[in-house]
Amino acid sequence: MSSTSAPVRINLLPHREQKRIARQRQFVSLAFMLGILALGVVGLVHFFLSTQIEAQESRNKLLKSEIAKLDEQIKEIDKLRDQIAQVLARKQVVETLQANRNEAVHLIDQLVRQLPDGIYLRSVRQNGAKVTLIGYAQSNARVSTLMRNIDASPWLSTPELVEIKLVPVPQVAGAPAQKANAGDRINEFTLNVQVRRVAPAAVKPPAATPAAAPAPAAPAKPAKPAAPTKAALDAGGMSAAGPSQGADSAPSGGGAAASAASAGAMSAAGPSQGAHSAPSGGSAAASAASVGGHQS
């Protein structure tokens, strides 16, 4: 029996080497792509970080410029504060001098007022608000009286006795020298006093000027009497001419005539009596009106 056998093909080419080369090429291409991707990521990160750094640097520059401006403003403010402090100090000094400009006057005045009899001062020294008095007293009681007076003074306070001692009676300058007796001694004292810088009582504001009294009103002029009407005059004339006058019409006509006569006399007396003529005329008008009433 005959059988046909398939031909056996033997590949003598280096296929393993080709596969290895293909894998190498694949690895290289993959590595190259990964490298490019890594470079792209690194570039993006670098760009992002550089952008952030630039933005932060610009902010830092802005902050530095603003800080420099603020430093200049702070220096100017410090200068202004120094100037304000100097001005306030000068103002305080001026106010102190203004408030205490009469201090020496008050001090001398109070020393004269509060110094009791039997004491006279040898020296008065002032250092700020402290005044040192050195003088002579006939007795210790005089010094006590002086201290009580100073306590009650409105401008002096806190009397402090430093020392008091017996000394020989001093010779008065310019006086003839006298022989001092062995027992002639006097008390010499040293006293510290504080001057009150602030006045004890506030100065009262000056009283307001009284308002001028209103001028007296002019006396009211007397009202002018109403002129007699024509009807009243006609009625008076008719009553005087008519034959049937009543008993009451005669007195009325006589009163009217008397009033007219007195008015004429007062008006002729002078211009100063012109005010009385108006009432007389009014009486005449009233009389004429009464006559007219009786006639009716």
Beta strands, then each sheet from edge to edge (+ up, - down):
strand 1: 119-127
strand 2: 130-137
strand 3: 156-168
strand 4: 185-195
sheet 1: 1+ 2- 4+ 3-
end
